[in-house]
Every structure is written in C-alpha cells, then in structure tokens.
Amino acid sequence: MTDGVPDTLYIPLAARIYSTERFPDYFRDDAALKLKDRIPKG
C-alpha cells in the first residue's frame, strides 16, 4: 500500500464493498465489487 492521501480512498471503497455484500437489497455498487480483488490486503 502507498503512503498518504491515496490510502484514504480505500476506506470508502471497502465500505461500499462490505455494504453491497451484506445488504444487497438496500445498497448495490457493482463497480466496487469489480475492484474488490484489486485492492491491497493489509
């Protein structure tokens, strides 16, 4: 993972993925799901 401001973009992306996977009837973001495997783990 890089250092600095770009790291903060992972937080909302992770939240959108989490919400989409757990609450698909209320929130769905297909673009976030497409990026799931591309975000760093760790």
Protein Blocks (a to p, Z undefined) as FASTA:
>chain_A
ZZdjklmmmmmmmmmmmmmmmmmmloccfklmmmmmmpccZZ
